[in-house]
Amino acid sequence: MSRQDETTEGGRTLLPLVGQPPPERADAARNRRALLAAARRILNDSGVDALSMDQVAAACVGVGTVYRRFGGRAGLAYALLDETERQFQAA
């Protein structure tokens, strides 16, 4: 994947914004969506006590990727809340 592929969205080039993180790569965004979907399924099916980084990782990536992305269960829970809130606000 070229650098250009990493900074385009819908045929438009995304420019970096001062003070903001760089745009998310397509594969990283896909992994994030898959991890959050897996975490949501685990929470809905088995509750918060059953949520583990290993179980979330088993759905699509290595466990190291989950820890690198979220840091731990608290970071994963925050990401789930953040995504839900963003969807709510967009609606």
Phi, psi and omega per residue, in radians:
M1 nan 2.297 -3.137
S2 -1.472 2.886 3.105
R3 -1.044 -0.611 3.141
Q4 -1.103 -0.695 3.112
D5 -1.060 -0.542 -3.095
E6 -1.346 -0.316 -3.041
T7 -2.080 0.403 3.091
T8 -2.075 2.639 3.117
E9 -2.588 2.079 3.137
G10 1.030 0.599 3.130
G11 1.426 -0.022 3.134
R12 -1.842 2.505 3.079
T13 -1.456 2.244 3.102
L14 -1.567 2.230 3.108
L15 -1.655 2.514 3.104
P16 -1.169 2.494 3.096
L17 -1.827 2.396 -3.140
V18 -1.058 2.281 3.102
G19 1.408 0.035 3.139
Q20 -1.978 2.649 3.075
P21 -1.146 2.754 3.114
P22 -1.129 2.751 3.110
P23 -0.990 2.548 -3.116
E24 -1.318 2.335 3.076
R25 -1.115 2.677 -3.113
A26 -1.058 -0.743 -3.135
D27 -1.190 -0.618 3.110
A28 -1.186 -0.684 3.109
A29 -1.149 -0.714 3.113
R30 -1.100 -0.766 3.104
N31 -1.101 -0.753 3.136
R32 -1.036 -0.812 3.132
R33 -1.081 -0.742 -3.141
A34 -1.145 -0.724 3.131
L35 -1.146 -0.753 3.134
L36 -1.166 -0.649 3.084
A37 -1.126 -0.732 3.113
A38 -1.122 -0.764 3.129
A39 -1.095 -0.717 3.132
R40 -1.111 -0.717 3.106
R41 -1.077 -0.777 -3.138
I42 -1.082 -0.794 3.124
L43 -1.071 -0.790 -3.122
N44 -1.162 -0.684 -3.079
D45 -1.402 -0.667 -2.948
S46 -2.245 -0.139 3.129
G47 1.573 2.984 -3.032
V48 -1.144 -0.564 -3.130
D49 -1.135 -0.440 -3.121
A50 -1.498 -0.173 -3.090
L51 -1.306 2.037 3.076
S52 -2.313 2.676 3.126
M53 -1.091 -0.614 3.127
D54 -1.114 -0.755 3.133
Q55 -1.142 -0.719 3.126
V56 -1.113 -0.779 -3.140
A57 -1.095 -0.663 -3.098
A58 -1.035 -0.395 -3.123
A59 -1.222 -0.505 -3.034
C60 -2.811 -0.386 -3.051
V61 -2.478 3.111 3.055
G62 -1.321 2.696 -3.090
V63 -1.102 -0.546 3.101
G64 -1.066 -0.628 3.104
T65 -1.121 -0.684 3.140
V66 -1.143 -0.812 3.134
Y67 -1.143 -0.699 3.133
R68 -1.124 -0.647 -3.095
R69 -1.318 -0.781 -2.989
F70 -1.988 -0.310 3.129
G71 1.506 -0.641 -3.120
G72 3.008 -2.990 -3.112
R73 -1.071 -0.655 -3.138
A74 -1.120 -0.752 3.104
G75 -1.139 -0.638 3.088
L76 -1.153 -0.783 3.114
A77 -1.084 -0.720 3.104
Y78 -1.077 -0.754 3.135
A79 -1.094 -0.685 3.086
L80 -1.107 -0.797 3.114
L81 -1.107 -0.738 -3.136
D82 -1.069 -0.804 -3.138
E83 -1.090 -0.778 3.128
T84 -1.073 -0.754 3.134
E85 -1.140 -0.713 3.111
R86 -1.092 -0.736 3.104
Q87 -1.116 -0.717 3.110
F88 -1.071 -0.831 -3.111
Q89 -1.161 -0.613 3.117
A90 -1.164 -0.577 -3.140
A91 -1.296 nan nan
